[in-house]
Amino acid sequence: MQQPNNMRGRQVAQQPSPLAIRTKKYQLDKNTYTRMALTQVWKRDWWQAVIPLVALSLPAVFWFSWWWIAAAVLVTILYVLLRSAQVTGVTQMEQSKALFERVNYEMDQRQVLLRLNQEQGMRLTWDMIESVRKDNDAYVMYLKQPDLAGQVAGWRAWAAKIMYVPVFLHLPTRIFNSANDLRLFESILRRKGFLPAETAAPEAGGKAA
């Protein structure tokens, strides 16, 4: 299993920036993470479960037997359970502990800070973020997959890539202190290219075609 090494280690938090957007304390529930991560994994990797189902069912086309069908279904179920257990295992790893602690988030043009207290926290620069999804009640910030160049090669690198478990920050809108903070945060996300640019409203009183 590839560890989410973007979150390894505990860095000393920087002094608060006067321009940073600060949120209320928030702790991502492990069950919430597991549910969201499983949804993301199976939405993306559903085809992996189809491979053993199809491969083990093919002999039944030529030499039909319920044993082939049963074996295909059993192996597929086992794969789904193992892949799902891999996702669940992230919540138990020391390397991902920072994801599930009660922290304040601080965002500015340079970085995102997960501040545990005045001395401790985790710093993420914007180039460590792969994408951001805006939901009705939250922002989900997906971290980039770790670069394994020089660490593993061949089929191991390929397997690590396709078996990667998404690591993300979940920021509910309710943890922001004001509507203005929300607008400023979205403005940062737009400037960084994570959200589409706002469309300018048409000028009033424009000439009719």
C-alpha positions in Angstrom: 0.0 0.0 0.0 1.4 3.4 -0.9 1.5 5.7 2.1 0.3 9.2 1.8 3.7 10.7 2.3 2.5 14.2 1.6 1.4 14.2 5.2 4.5 12.7 6.8 6.1 14.4 9.7 5.0 17.2 12.0 6.3 20.6 11.1 6.5 23.6 13.3 3.8 26.0 12.3 4.7 29.4 11.1 3.6 32.6 12.9 0.0 33.5 11.8 0.0 35.7 8.7 -2.2 38.9 9.1 -3.6 38.2 5.6 -4.4 34.6 6.1 -8.0 33.3 6.2 -8.5 31.4 9.4 -11.2 28.9 10.1 -12.8 27.6 13.3 -11.4 24.4 14.8 -12.5 21.3 12.8 -11.8 17.6 13.0 -12.4 15.3 10.0 -14.3 12.3 11.2 -12.6 9.0 10.1 -16.0 7.5 9.0 -16.6 10.6 6.9 -13.2 10.2 5.3 -13.7 6.5 4.7 -17.1 7.0 3.1 -15.8 9.8 0.8 -12.6 8.0 -0.1 -14.5 4.7 -0.9 -16.9 6.6 -3.2 -14.0 8.3 -5.0 -12.0 5.0 -5.4 -14.9 3.0 -6.8 -16.1 5.8 -9.0 -12.6 5.9 -10.5 -11.5 2.3 -10.3 -14.7 0.3 -10.8 -13.1 -1.4 -13.9 -10.5 -3.1 -11.6 -13.3 -5.2 -10.1 -14.6 -6.1 -13.6 -11.3 -7.7 -14.7 -11.4 -10.8 -12.5 -15.1 -11.2 -13.0 -14.7 -11.2 -16.8 -11.4 -13.2 -16.9 -12.7 -16.0 -14.7 -16.1 -16.2 -16.4 -14.6 -16.6 -20.0 -14.0 -20.3 -19.7 -17.7 -20.8 -19.0 -18.4 -19.6 -22.5 -16.7 -22.7 -24.0 -17.0 -25.2 -21.1 -20.0 -24.0 -19.1 -19.9 -24.8 -15.4 -21.3 -23.1 -12.4 -17.8 -23.5 -10.8 -16.4 -20.9 -13.2 -19.2 -18.5 -12.4 -18.8 -19.0 -8.6 -15.1 -18.6 -8.8 -15.4 -15.4 -10.8 -17.9 -13.9 -8.3 -15.9 -15.0 -5.3 -12.6 -13.6 -6.5 -14.3 -10.3 -7.4 -15.9 -10.0 -4.0 -12.5 -10.7 -2.3 -10.8 -8.1 -4.4 -13.5 -5.5 -3.6 -13.1 -6.3 0.1 -9.3 -6.1 0.0 -9.3 -2.8 -1.9 -11.9 -1.3 0.4 -9.8 -2.5 3.4 -6.8 -0.7 1.9 -8.8 2.6 1.9 -10.0 2.1 5.5 -6.4 1.4 6.6 -5.4 5.0 5.8 -7.3 6.1 8.9 -5.0 3.9 11.1 -1.7 5.0 9.7 0.7 7.2 11.6 1.6 9.0 8.4 -2.0 10.2 7.9 -2.6 11.1 11.6 -2.6 14.9 10.8 -5.7 14.4 8.6 -7.8 13.5 11.6 -6.7 15.9 14.3 -8.7 18.9 15.5 -7.0 21.8 13.7 -7.6 25.4 12.5 -7.0 25.9 8.8 -5.1 29.0 7.6 -5.0 29.8 3.9 -3.1 32.5 2.0 -1.5 32.9 -1.4 1.5 30.8 -0.4 0.1 27.8 1.5 -2.5 26.0 3.6 -1.6 25.5 7.3 -3.2 22.8 9.4 -2.5 24.4 12.8 -2.8 22.1 15.8 -1.6 24.9 18.2 0.7 27.9 18.1 3.8 25.7 17.9 2.7 22.7 15.9 1.0 22.2 12.6 1.3 20.9 9.0 2.2 23.1 6.1 1.0 22.4 2.6 2.1 24.5 -0.3 -0.4 25.0 -3.2 1.8 22.9 -5.6 1.0 19.9 -3.4 -2.7 20.2 -4.2 -3.9 18.3 -7.3 -7.5 19.5 -7.5 -10.3 21.1 -5.5 -13.9 20.1 -5.7 -16.6 22.5 -4.5 -19.7 20.8 -3.0 -22.8 22.5 -1.7 -21.6 22.5 1.9 -17.8 21.9 1.7 -14.6 22.2 -0.3 -12.6 19.0 -0.9 -8.9 19.5 -1.6 -7.1 16.5 -3.1 -3.4 16.1 -2.6 -1.1 15.1 -5.4 0.0 11.5 -5.6 3.5 11.0 -4.2 6.3 10.9 -6.8 7.8 7.4 -6.6 10.6 8.0 -9.2 13.7 6.4 -7.9 11.9 4.6 -5.1 10.2 1.8 -7.0 10.2 0.8 -10.7 8.6 -1.6 -13.1 5.3 -3.3 -12.2 5.6 -2.0 -8.6 5.4 1.6 -9.7 2.5 0.7 -12.0 0.7 -1.1 -9.1 1.3 1.8 -6.7 -0.2 4.2 -9.2 -3.4 2.3 -9.8 -3.8 1.3 -6.2 -3.3 4.8 -4.8 -5.8 5.9 -2.1 -6.9 9.5 -2.4 -5.7 11.8 0.4 -7.7 15.0 0.8 -8.6 17.9 3.1 -12.3 18.4 3.8 -13.3 22.0 4.6 -17.0 22.4 5.4 -18.3 25.9 4.7 -19.6 26.2 8.3 -16.1 26.3 9.7 -15.4 29.7 7.9 -15.9 32.7 10.2 -17.8 34.9 7.7 -19.2 35.0 4.2 -16.3 37.4 3.3 -13.8 34.7 4.3 -15.5 32.3 2.0 -15.4 34.7 -0.9 -11.7 35.4 -0.3 -11.0 31.7 -0.1 -12.8 31.1 -3.4 -10.8 34.0 -4.9 -7.6 32.3 -4.0 -8.8 29.0 -5.5 -9.7 30.8 -8.7 -6.3 32.5 -9.0 -4.6 29.2 -8.4 -6.7 27.6 -11.2 -8.6 25.1 -9.0 -12.0 26.7 -9.7 -13.2 28.2 -12.9 -12.9 32.0 -13.3 -16.0 34.0 -12.6 -18.0 35.1 -15.6 -18.4 38.9 -15.8 -22.0 40.0 -15.6 -23.3 41.8 -18.7 -23.4 45.6 -18.4 -26.8 47.1 -17.7 -28.3 49.1 -20.5 -26.3 47.5 -23.2 -27.3 48.0 -26.8 -29.8 45.6 -28.3 -28.6 43.6 -31.2 
